[in-house]
Amino acid sequence: MIFALDIDETRVYSLACDTQEPKTIFHLGVVDGVLLSAIEDTQTQFAVSNAGSSGAPDISVNVHGKNVELVKFGLKGWENFKDKKNNHIQFKTQSYSIPRVGSRVGIHEECLKRLSKAVIAELAGEILNASELTKAQEKN
């Protein structure tokens, strides 16, 4: 038996490098299968090999772009996220229109720009893991 994704569920997460109290807490959700498929399609390129019909196809994945998209739609909020002047950064969302998917709410571009590439990469990994079947679910 497999379990349906709970697209409204969130869990709290703090970065591995965040060792001082109080920690910044990120609220992570999942990216539904339709949106995840669209993200992967737009961030993956597939081309016939120049080596002819016997050559393997050329495949490339825009990993950093995929990470940004995962965080854009999988990050649902944060607590204790501050700038260098100790000002709290408000979490804001906006609506996005995704071709062949429809409208989805995600983190506002202004907020997304506040996250470093390393933070985006770590959060994206956690969001992706929660958005796919676990090995235990796959076996059932």
NORFEN-V139200 format. One line per field, one symbol per residue. burial: # if it has 24 or more other ideal C-beta (glycine too) atoms within 12 Angstrom, else .. A space follows every 50 residues. Layout:
burial->???
This chain:
burial->............###........#.#######..##.###.......... ...............#############..#.......#.#......#.. ...####...##.##...##########.###........
